Amino acid sequence: MTDRKKVAFYTLGCKLNFSETSTIARNFTEEGFDRVNFEEVADIYVINTCSVTENADKQFKQVVRKAMKLNDKAFVAAVGCYAQLKPEELANVDGVDLVLGATEKFKITDYINDLSKNDMGEVHSCEISEADFYVGSYSIGDRTRAFLKVQDGCDYKCTYCTIPLARGISRSDALENVLKNAKEISEQNIKEIVLTGVNIGDYGKGEFGNKKHEHTFLELVQELDKMEGIDRLRISSIEPNLLKNETIDFVSKSRTFVPHFHIPLQSGSNEILKLMKRRYLREVYTDRVNKIREVMPHACIGVDVIVGFPGETDEHFLETYHFLNEMNISYLHVFTYSERDNTEAADMDGVVPANVRAKRSKMLRGLSVKKRRAFYESQLGTKRIVLFESENKGGYIQGFTENYVKVKTPWNPELVNTLHEINLIKIDEDGSMRLEFLKNKITA
């Protein structure tokens, strides 16, 4: 009897990548491989790549070096967005043996017959126009909450973004299959599902291979809300122009969908938004936030913003800063613009110096700290439901309320993956909230 080979996985980038890595990992175990942690010695290391920022490219090379230190004879495979965009570049990284593009990554076990090291990585990547079919994915076993992929690809043409080049056209999972996957997740005693995709508000386009919408995002939300066995559903990032009033109203009354929205802004200047070819102006964004606050005053609202986009003057940046400062939001994810090959923005005039980009990023990160603190202060003394995570962090167990307030309490393994009604009583030095339990746990 031959020894079972060990395989380890490392995911760079977004929630969507995590859902796909988990699905690829299940394919390996079904083929007779044993999955181990990436920090362990393995026969195969699979790295799911990201290329949203320049930093993600650098991270890939660091991860390869880490794998080679663990086992310099291991077979290293690269899949994902960076593998689709720059396959030859990845193939040339020392230690990489196989590079699979957008359509090939889910068939990785078909390509791994010989685990001998290669002098140069073998490349299998398609023209991105061929990435026109949908592969469903979800993550389980990696963390307390599960990421459920409902949509892939994007038809938007934002001038800074490579995702359409890396993932292809917008296409959706069939509603029936999304519900089936959600049921499978709930049967694993997972309390929270996060809906994810490239542009989830576009859900329904490309369902069954049709260009028209078979279902809408609202219909998806309504059907998921009817499902038994799911305690919480959370919407990941959704474009402001696709977040409709009807969806916001439904979430406000929902049994399972939580009051947490993450809405990309990218710039508070209409002039810059037009250069970015975003499909809304800042007034639309203001309307979305105001609508959420009207029906869910306690909701958490997160914002993506890019600093240093070509043509962004000091005046444009201050316009963004003041816009966000005056907006009733909860936190920011700040991205420093980095030039990406084959994008319109890479050839634009008005390049912002790196030191200016860094300064603007620091200012917005400071604003984010201020916004999060104000949001947490607004939650003091309120009753919430917390779902506890699985890690022991310095003698404490952490968790998140339905409206995404991070809480902590002394470590107790019995709390892992349980829901409790709590009262938020104090903001700790590390920014998380202390709590008091109000009654017995709600679910096991």
Sequence and secondary structure as in RCSB ss.txt:
>XXXX:A:sequence
MTDRKKVAFYTLGCKLNFSETSTIARNFTEEGFDRVNFEEVADIYVINTCSVTENADKQFKQVVRKAMKLNDKAF
VAAVGCYAQLKPEELANVDGVDLVLGATEKFKITDYINDLSKNDMGEVHSCEISEADFYVGSYSIGDRTRAFLKV
QDGCDYKCTYCTIPLARGISRSDALENVLKNAKEISEQNIKEIVLTGVNIGDYGKGEFGNKKHEHTFLELVQELD
KMEGIDRLRISSIEPNLLKNETIDFVSKSRTFVPHFHIPLQSGSNEILKLMKRRYLREVYTDRVNKIREVMPHAC
IGVDVIVGFPGETDEHFLETYHFLNEMNISYLHVFTYSERDNTEAADMDGVVPANVRAKRSKMLRGLSVKKRRAF
YESQLGTKRIVLFESENKGGYIQGFTENYVKVKTPWNPELVNTLHEINLIKIDEDGSMRLEFLKNKITA
>XXXX:A:secstr
     EEEEEE S HHHHHHHHHHHHHHHHTT EEE TTS  SEEEEEE  SSHHHHHHHHHHHHHHHHH TT E
EEEEEHHHHHSHHHHHTSTT  EEE TTTGGGHHHH S     SS EEE   GGG  S    B  SSSSEEEEE 
EE      TT  HHHHH S EE  HHHHHHHHHHHHTTT  EEEEE SSGGGTTBTGGG SSBSS HHHHHHHHH
T TT  EEEE    GGG  HHHHHHHHH SSB SEEEEEEE S HHHHHHHT SS HHHHHHHHHHHHHH TT E
EEEEEEES TT  HHHHHHHHHHHHHS   EEEEEE    TT GGGG S    HHHHHHHHHHHHHHHHHHHHHH
HHHHTT EEEEEEEEEEETTEEEEEETT  EEEEE  GGGTT EEEEEEEEE TTS EEEEE SS SB 
